[in-house]
Amino acid sequence: MPARTGKQLLDGLKDDREVWIDGERVTDIAGHPAFAGAARGLAEVFDLQHEAAEDCLIADPETGEPINVSHMIPRAPADIARRHRGLRRIAEHTVGVMGRTPDYMNVTYAGFAGCAHEWAAHGNEEGAENLVAYQKFLRRNDISLTHTLIHPTIDKSKGDLPRLDDDVVLQKVADTEHGIVVRGARILATLAPFADELAVYPGLPLPEGGERFALSFCIPMATPGLRFICRDSCAGSLNRFDHPLSSRFDEQDAFVIFDDVEVPRDRIHIDGNVKVYNEVMGKSWHPNVMQQTMVRAQTKLEFAWGLATAMTESIGDFGPAAQQMLGELWSYSALAEAAVTAAEANPSDWGNGVWFPDGQPLWALRACMPTWMPRANEIIKLLGSHNLLATPTWRMMNDGRLRPLIDRYLRGAKDTNAERRIRLFRLAWDYAGTALAGRVELYERFYLTSGARNQQRAHQKANNRDRALALVERFLAEAPE
């Protein structure tokens, strides 16, 4: 099957998956009020790849069928630039609010397959072969894939790593004729209601003796024993005037329970190999997947700057305080763009004929995002002030008694009519003030671990340490007069 359409995505959600929200098991994902808007929003992402085929689609290297460019395994520096165009189109469509559009996992597994030699280390050749086969299945069937990565928090005083007596962490409990049985829980499966399959791959390193926790595999969402417990919905109504973002981009998050789930042998990528589990995510994964994540982040920051600029212009706010905050937002966007550009302009050959961007600028950017993203929200709220709370709904706009009054008293500066002003501030409120905005801000604060951990890792990963220290040593080595 070549690249799918939105209708094909929605048709694929009609299975026996066990998704729960507010005490109810949902049998119709696309029709349920909590999920309908985001289902439609994600379907538009699948349609986009056909509408913007020149940017979003490439030929499968083996079958020639059209596939999304995010499935590409970059074989030359030019491939990285080609992939950027498709990633950017998807990020622009969701203005970066959806952090887990399927291109994220597509890029991840393309990188895993391209560097399968990293997965084949320490005697894990069979797992690596399974992974390469799975990536072909993923791209040729245009699967919507999500993942669940983190161990549940039970008692932080006992540390983040699984204890050998832990009965909550996802673990292998049995071998079967056809595979293995796993039991336990993981968090969070963002996009879970709208995915076709679920991936489990390494998170934090495991302690010695943790073989039963060392697992990586991919299975369908409707696999028996697999249960998804969703958080409260942040979706507004389906009216895109009233809720321009939350009506379509609440991608959901789910706590995942594996209640004696059988994983077929050919779907297993790691089975008890602690060495591979602990090493593989510290190699090529970061510079590869960070291209997608930071193209999304830069687009989101650019949108925030554009939105804030349009807001202030609509009410004629050109004062020094507003200009300062707008300049701050622009700086974040420009620095993010410069980091992505630098990373893509200096790629490296990672072996096996695979090329990925330079990870250094992306490490720096990753460390800044948990601070910059919440600050962007704060700036929009400061600039919007009470105007964010004075925005009639579409139903009010269509009331014959109210509309003349709204047009007269809610207009903006110069030629800004009431509808444009209202649309701007409703968009800003949905971006920075609604339930969806609160969820997304929390998501960004802990995106790919916390800001503090990202900053620690940025220092550890820095490759220009020698030059920096040499600048210091020059002064320490000078002879006193």
C-alpha positions in Angstrom: 0.0 0.0 0.0 1.5 3.4 -0.9 1.1 6.6 1.1 -2.4 6.6 2.7 -5.1 9.2 2.6 -6.9 10.7 5.6 -9.9 8.5 5.0 -7.7 5.4 5.0 -6.2 6.4 8.3 -9.7 6.9 9.9 -10.9 3.5 8.4 -7.8 1.9 10.1 -9.0 3.1 13.5 -12.0 0.8 13.4 -10.6 -2.2 15.3 -10.8 -3.8 18.7 -8.3 -1.6 20.5 -9.1 -1.0 24.2 -9.0 2.8 24.7 -10.6 4.2 27.8 -11.5 7.8 28.7 -13.6 9.1 31.6 -14.6 5.6 32.6 -15.8 4.7 29.1 -14.3 2.3 26.7 -14.4 4.0 23.3 -15.6 1.9 20.4 -15.7 4.6 17.7 -12.5 6.7 17.9 -13.3 9.0 15.0 -16.8 9.6 16.2 -16.3 10.1 19.9 -16.4 13.8 21.1 -13.1 13.5 22.9 -11.3 12.3 19.9 -13.2 13.3 16.7 -11.4 16.7 16.3 -7.9 15.3 16.5 -8.8 12.3 14.4 -9.9 14.7 11.7 -6.8 16.9 12.3 -4.5 13.9 11.8 -6.4 12.8 8.8 -5.6 16.1 7.3 -1.9 15.5 7.8 -2.2 12.2 5.8 -4.1 14.1 3.1 -1.4 16.8 3.1 1.2 14.4 1.8 -0.8 14.0 -1.4 -1.7 17.7 -1.7 2.0 18.6 -1.2 3.4 15.5 -2.9 6.4 17.3 -4.3 7.7 18.0 -0.8 6.2 15.1 1.2 6.5 12.0 -1.0 9.4 10.0 -2.4 9.6 6.6 -4.1 10.2 3.6 -2.0 13.8 2.5 -2.8 12.6 -1.1 -3.4 9.1 -1.0 -4.7 8.9 2.4 -6.3 5.6 3.2 -4.6 5.1 6.7 -3.1 6.0 6.9 0.6 6.3 9.8 3.0 9.7 11.4 2.9 10.0 10.9 6.7 10.6 7.2 6.0 13.7 8.1 4.1 17.0 6.6 5.2 19.4 9.5 4.3 22.2 8.1 2.1 23.8 11.5 1.2 23.8 15.1 2.5 21.3 16.1 -0.1 18.8 13.6 1.4 18.8 15.5 4.6 17.8 18.7 2.8 15.1 16.8 0.9 13.7 15.4 4.1 13.6 18.8 5.7 11.1 20.0 3.1 8.6 17.3 4.0 9.1 17.7 7.7 8.6 21.4 7.5 5.3 21.1 5.6 3.9 18.8 8.3 5.1 21.1 11.0 3.6 24.1 9.3 0.2 22.4 9.1 0.0 21.7 12.8 2.1 24.9 13.7 4.1 22.5 15.9 1.3 22.0 18.4 1.1 18.3 17.6 4.4 17.0 19.0 3.8 13.4 17.9 2.7 13.5 14.3 3.7 10.2 12.7 6.7 11.7 11.0 8.5 11.6 14.4 8.4 7.8 14.6 8.9 7.4 10.9 12.2 9.3 11.2 13.1 7.3 14.3 12.7 3.9 12.7 14.3 5.0 9.5 17.3 5.9 11.6 17.2 2.6 13.5 17.0 0.6 10.2 19.7 2.7 8.6 22.0 2.0 11.6 20.9 -1.6 12.1 24.5 -2.5 12.9 24.1 -0.7 16.2 21.2 -2.9 17.1 23.0 -6.0 15.9 25.8 -5.6 18.5 26.4 -8.0 21.4 24.7 -10.9 19.6 21.4 -9.2 18.7 21.5 -9.9 15.0 18.1 -11.5 14.9 16.5 -8.5 16.6 18.2 -6.1 14.2 16.9 -8.2 11.2 13.4 -8.0 12.7 13.8 -4.2 13.0 14.8 -3.7 9.4 11.9 -5.8 8.3 9.5 -3.8 10.5 10.7 -0.5 9.1 9.9 -1.8 5.6 6.4 -2.7 6.8 6.0 0.7 8.5 6.8 2.7 5.4 5.1 0.5 2.8 1.8 0.5 4.8 2.1 4.1 5.9 1.5 3.1 9.5 0.6 5.6 12.2 3.0 4.6 14.9 3.3 5.8 18.5 5.5 4.8 21.3 5.6 4.4 25.1 9.0 5.0 26.6 9.0 5.9 30.3 8.6 3.7 33.4 5.7 4.7 35.6 6.6 6.8 38.7 5.7 4.8 41.8 8.3 6.0 44.5 11.0 8.4 43.4 12.8 8.0 46.7 13.8 4.6 45.4 15.3 6.0 42.2 14.3 6.1 38.5 15.7 2.7 37.5 13.6 -0.5 37.8 14.3 -2.6 40.9 14.8 -6.3 40.4 11.6 -6.9 42.4 9.5 -4.4 40.5 6.1 -5.7 39.5 5.0 -2.5 37.7 7.6 -1.8 35.1 7.1 -3.5 31.8 8.8 -6.9 31.8 8.9 -10.3 30.1 7.2 -13.0 32.1 7.2 -16.0 29.7 8.3 -17.4 26.4 5.8 -19.0 24.1 5.9 -21.1 21.0 5.4 -17.9 18.9 7.0 -15.2 20.9 7.1 -13.8 24.5 4.5 -12.6 27.0 5.0 -9.2 28.6 3.3 -7.6 31.7 3.5 -4.2 33.3 3.0 -0.6 32.4 4.6 2.3 30.6 3.9 6.0 30.0 3.1 8.1 28.0 1.7 7.0 24.7 1.0 10.3 23.0 -1.2 9.9 19.9 -2.4 6.5 21.2 -6.1 6.7 20.1 -5.0 7.6 16.5 -2.2 5.2 16.0 -2.2 1.9 14.2 0.7 0.4 16.2 2.6 0.9 19.4 6.4 0.8 19.8 8.4 0.0 22.9 12.1 0.8 22.8 14.9 1.7 25.3 14.5 4.5 27.8 16.7 4.9 30.8 19.6 2.5 31.1 18.9 -0.7 33.1 20.8 -2.0 36.1 22.8 -5.2 36.0 20.5 -8.2 36.2 17.6 -6.3 34.5 17.4 -8.6 31.5 13.6 -9.1 31.8 13.1 -5.4 31.5 15.3 -5.1 28.4 12.6 -5.1 25.7 12.0 -3.5 22.4 9.1 -4.4 20.0 6.2 -3.1 17.9 2.7 -4.4 18.0 -0.8 -3.5 16.8 -2.9 -1.3 19.0 -5.7 -3.9 19.1 -3.4 -6.6 20.5 -5.2 -8.6 23.2 -4.3 -7.5 26.7 -3.1 -4.0 25.6 -5.1 -1.3 27.4 -4.8 2.5 27.0 -6.1 4.8 29.8 -6.4 8.4 28.4 -6.2 11.7 30.3 -9.1 14.1 30.3 -9.7 15.5 26.9 -8.5 19.0 26.1 -10.5 19.2 22.9 -12.8 22.1 22.5 -15.8 21.9 20.2 -15.3 21.0 16.6 -16.0 24.7 15.7 -12.7 25.9 14.4 -13.6 29.6 14.9 -14.2 29.1 18.7 -11.3 26.6 19.2 -8.9 26.9 16.3 -6.2 24.7 17.8 -7.9 22.5 20.4 -10.7 21.5 17.9 -8.1 19.6 15.8 -4.7 19.1 17.6 -5.4 17.4 21.0 -3.2 14.4 20.2 -4.0 12.8 23.6 -1.7 10.9 26.1 -2.3 7.5 27.5 -1.1 5.3 30.3 -0.4 1.9 28.8 -1.1 -1.4 30.6 0.3 -4.6 29.2 -1.9 -7.3 30.8 -0.1 -10.5 29.7 0.4 -9.4 26.1 1.9 -11.8 23.6 4.5 -10.3 21.3 5.2 -12.3 18.1 8.8 -13.4 17.6 9.3 -11.5 14.4 8.1 -8.2 16.1 10.8 -8.4 18.8 13.9 -6.1 18.4 15.5 -6.6 21.9 14.7 -9.6 24.1 16.8 -9.5 27.3 20.0 -8.0 25.8 20.8 -5.4 28.4 24.0 -4.3 26.6 22.2 -3.4 23.4 19.3 -1.8 25.4 21.7 0.4 27.3 23.8 1.5 24.4 21.7 1.8 21.3 19.9 5.1 22.1 23.1 6.9 22.8 24.5 6.5 19.3 22.9 7.7 16.1 19.3 8.2 17.3 19.7 11.7 18.5 21.2 13.5 15.5 18.7 11.7 13.2 15.4 12.3 15.1 16.4 15.8 16.3 16.0 17.0 12.7 12.3 16.3 12.9 11.8 17.5 16.5 13.7 20.8 16.0 12.0 21.6 12.6 8.8 21.3 14.5 10.0 23.4 17.4 11.3 26.2 15.1 8.1 26.3 13.3 6.1 26.5 16.5 8.3 29.4 17.7 7.9 31.2 14.4 4.2 30.8 14.7 4.2 32.2 18.2 6.2 35.3 17.0 3.9 35.8 14.1 0.8 35.4 16.2 2.1 37.9 18.9 3.0 40.4 16.1 -0.4 40.2 14.6 -2.0 40.6 18.0 -0.2 43.7 18.9 -0.7 45.3 15.4 -4.4 44.6 15.6 -4.7 46.8 18.7 -2.0 49.3 17.8 0.4 48.3 20.6 3.8 49.5 19.4 5.2 50.5 22.8 8.7 49.6 24.0 7.5 46.8 26.3 5.6 45.1 23.4 8.5 45.5 21.0 10.9 44.1 23.5 8.9 40.9 24.0 8.3 40.5 20.2 12.1 40.8 19.7 12.6 38.1 22.4 10.2 35.8 20.6 11.8 36.5 17.2 15.3 35.7 18.7 14.1 32.3 19.8 12.8 31.5 16.4 15.8 32.8 14.6 18.3 31.0 16.9 16.3 27.7 16.4 16.4 28.2 12.6 20.1 28.8 12.7 20.7 25.7 14.8 18.7 23.5 12.4 20.5 25.1 9.4 23.9 24.5 10.9 23.1 20.9 11.8 21.8 20.1 8.3 24.8 21.9 6.6 27.4 19.8 8.5 26.1 16.1 8.3 28.2 13.1 9.1 28.6 9.6 7.7 27.4 7.3 10.5 28.6 4.1 8.7 26.5 1.7 6.7 26.2 4.4 4.1 23.9 6.6 6.3 24.1 10.3 6.8 22.6 12.3 9.7 22.8 16.0 10.7 25.4 17.4 13.1 24.1 16.6 16.6 25.9 19.5 18.4 23.6 22.4 17.4 20.6 20.2 18.0 21.8 19.3 21.5 22.0 23.0 22.3 18.6 23.7 20.9 17.1 20.7 22.7 18.4 22.1 26.0 16.8 25.5 25.4 13.3 24.4 24.3 11.9 23.6 27.8 12.6 27.2 28.8 11.8 29.0 25.5 8.5 27.3 24.9 6.9 28.3 28.3 8.3 31.7 27.9 6.6 32.1 24.5 3.3 31.2 26.1 4.0 33.8 28.9 4.8 36.5 26.3 1.5 35.9 24.4 -0.5 36.1 27.6 1.3 39.3 28.7 0.8 40.9 25.3 -2.8 39.7 25.0 -3.8 40.8 28.6 -7.6 41.2 29.1 -8.2 41.0 25.3 -7.7 37.3 25.5 -10.9 37.1 27.6 -13.1 39.4 25.4 -13.7 37.1 22.4 -17.3 36.3 21.4 -18.1 32.8 20.0 -19.1 32.1 16.5 -22.7 31.7 17.6 -22.6 35.2 19.0 -21.1 36.5 15.8 -24.0 35.1 13.9 -26.7 36.6 16.1 -28.5 39.3 14.2 -28.9 41.4 17.4 -25.3 41.1 18.6 -23.3 41.3 15.4 -23.8 45.0 14.7 -22.7 45.7 18.3 -19.7 43.4 18.1 -18.6 45.0 14.8 -18.8 48.4 16.3 -17.3 47.9 19.8 -14.8 45.0 19.2 -13.0 46.3 16.2 -9.3 46.9 16.3 -6.8 49.6 15.3 -6.9 51.1 11.8 -8.6 48.7 9.4 -8.8 45.7 11.7 -12.4 44.6 11.8 -14.0 42.9 14.8 -13.9 39.4 13.2 -10.2 39.5 12.6 -9.5 40.8 16.0 -11.6 38.2 17.7 -10.1 35.4 15.6 -6.6 36.5 16.6 -7.2 36.6 20.3 -9.2 33.3 20.3 -6.2 31.7 18.5 -3.8 33.2 21.0 -6.0 32.0 23.9 -6.1 28.5 22.5 -2.3 28.6 22.1 -1.5 29.9 25.5 -4.5 29.7 27.9 -6.8 26.8 27.4 -6.6 23.3 28.7 -4.8 22.3 25.5 -2.3 25.1 26.0 -1.6 23.9 29.6 -1.1 20.3 28.4 1.2 21.4 25.6 3.3 23.6 27.9 3.8 20.7 30.2 4.7 18.5 27.3 7.3 21.0 26.1 8.8 21.4 29.6 9.6 17.7 29.7 10.0 17.0 26.0 12.6 14.3 25.6 13.3 14.5 29.4 13.4 17.6 31.5 15.2 20.8 30.7 17.7 20.2 33.5 18.7 16.8 32.2 18.9 18.2 28.6 21.3 20.9 29.8 23.4 18.3 31.7 23.6 16.2 28.6 24.4 19.2 26.4 27.5 19.9 28.5 28.5 16.2 28.4 28.0 16.0 24.6 29.8 19.2 23.8 32.7 18.5 21.3 34.4 21.9 21.5 35.6 21.5 25.1 39.3 21.5 24.1 39.1 24.9 22.4 37.1 26.4 25.3 39.6 25.2 27.9 42.5 26.3 25.8 41.2 29.8 25.9 41.3 29.6 29.7 44.7 27.8 29.9 46.4 30.6 28.0 45.9 32.9 31.0 46.8 30.3 33.6 50.0 29.6 31.8 51.3 33.2 31.7 54.4 33.9 33.7 53.8 36.5 36.5 55.6 39.8 36.0 
